[in-house]
Amino acid sequence: MSRLAVFFVIALLSACTTVPAQSLRLPMSQTNHCADPVGVTVKQRALTIALGERPTAGYGIDVVAQEGQGDSLALTYRERRPQPGMMQAQVMTSPCLQVMLPSGWQQVTVTNADNGRQWQLTPSDSIDKRMGQ
């Protein structure tokens, strides 16, 4: 077999075994009254992104991208801020987003698109450390 034929076979086999990242649509919900600690936490299959206290009702979390490759997931979010000059209810809020991860997940990488901060979580991180369990 010629070198070109061997190269072609190797390229074909590697193309068949590479699994491209796929866009996902994970179930999620948002609230303005979150009791979870600031940051990213996971408890079983529930991933929570909590912003902490904000002075008005104009804050929230927007998911920019969500992808999966095998049992690994990637989620990118951005903090939504009030538009300058817009009227907002002057009430303390604590926005958070909860995402239900698929069964069998092994790793999720969460990225804050505003500042580039990343969290990498696995199922072993799902123990609620605040309660000492």
C-alpha positions in Angstrom: 0.0 0.0 0.0 1.4 3.4 -0.9 2.0 6.1 1.7 -0.8 8.2 0.2 -3.2 5.2 0.7 -2.1 4.7 4.3 -2.5 8.4 5.0 -6.0 8.3 3.5 -7.0 5.3 5.6 -5.7 6.9 8.8 -7.4 10.2 8.1 -10.7 8.4 7.3 -10.5 6.3 10.5 -9.7 9.3 12.7 -12.6 11.2 11.1 -14.9 8.4 12.0 -13.8 8.3 15.6 -13.9 12.0 16.4 -17.2 13.1 18.0 -17.8 16.8 17.3 -19.3 19.0 19.9 -23.1 19.3 19.6 -25.3 22.3 20.5 -27.6 21.5 23.4 -30.9 22.7 24.8 -30.7 21.8 28.5 -33.8 22.5 30.6 -33.3 25.6 32.8 -35.1 28.1 34.9 -34.3 31.5 36.4 -35.3 33.2 39.6 -34.6 36.6 41.3 -34.6 35.1 44.8 -31.8 32.6 45.0 -30.6 31.1 48.3 -27.5 29.4 46.8 -24.0 30.8 47.4 -22.5 33.2 44.9 -20.8 31.3 42.1 -21.4 28.0 40.4 -22.5 24.9 42.3 -23.8 21.5 41.4 -26.0 19.2 43.4 -26.7 15.9 41.8 -27.9 17.0 38.3 -28.9 20.6 39.2 -26.2 23.1 38.2 -26.8 26.6 39.8 -25.2 29.9 38.7 -25.9 32.5 41.4 -24.9 36.2 41.0 -25.6 37.3 44.6 -27.4 40.4 45.7 -28.2 43.1 43.1 -29.9 46.5 43.8 -32.6 46.4 41.2 -34.8 44.0 39.2 -32.9 44.6 36.0 -30.3 41.9 36.5 -30.3 38.3 35.3 -28.3 35.6 33.5 -28.2 34.9 29.8 -26.9 31.6 28.4 -24.7 32.4 25.5 -23.8 28.9 24.5 -24.3 25.3 25.6 -22.5 22.3 24.0 -21.9 18.7 24.7 -19.4 16.1 23.5 -19.9 12.6 24.9 -20.4 12.9 28.7 -18.7 16.4 28.8 -20.7 19.6 28.7 -19.8 23.3 28.3 -22.0 26.2 29.3 -21.2 29.9 28.7 -23.2 32.6 30.4 -23.3 36.4 30.6 -24.7 38.6 33.4 -27.6 40.7 32.1 -27.5 44.3 33.5 -30.1 47.0 33.4 -30.1 49.2 30.4 -28.8 52.7 31.1 -31.6 55.2 31.6 -34.3 52.5 32.0 -36.7 52.5 34.9 -36.1 49.6 37.3 -37.9 48.4 40.4 -35.6 49.4 43.3 -35.8 46.1 45.1 -33.0 43.8 46.2 -32.7 40.7 44.1 -30.5 37.7 44.0 -30.6 36.3 40.4 -29.7 32.7 39.7 -30.1 30.2 36.9 -30.6 26.5 37.5 -29.8 24.0 34.7 -30.7 20.4 34.7 -27.7 18.3 33.5 -28.4 15.1 31.6 -28.0 11.8 33.4 -24.6 10.3 32.9 -22.8 13.6 32.7 -19.1 13.4 33.9 -17.8 16.9 33.5 -19.2 20.4 32.9 -17.2 23.5 32.2 -19.0 26.8 33.0 -17.6 30.0 31.6 -18.5 33.6 32.5 -18.3 35.4 29.1 -18.0 38.7 30.9 -14.7 38.0 32.6 -13.5 34.6 31.3 -13.7 32.9 34.7 -14.2 29.1 34.4 -15.5 26.4 36.7 -14.9 22.7 36.0 -17.3 20.4 37.9 -17.7 16.7 38.1 -20.4 14.5 39.8 -18.1 14.2 42.8 -18.4 18.0 43.3 -22.2 17.6 43.8 -21.8 17.1 47.6 -23.3 20.1 49.4 -20.1 21.2 51.3 -21.9 24.1 53.1 -23.9 21.5 55.1 -20.8 19.3 55.7 -22.5 16.3 54.0 
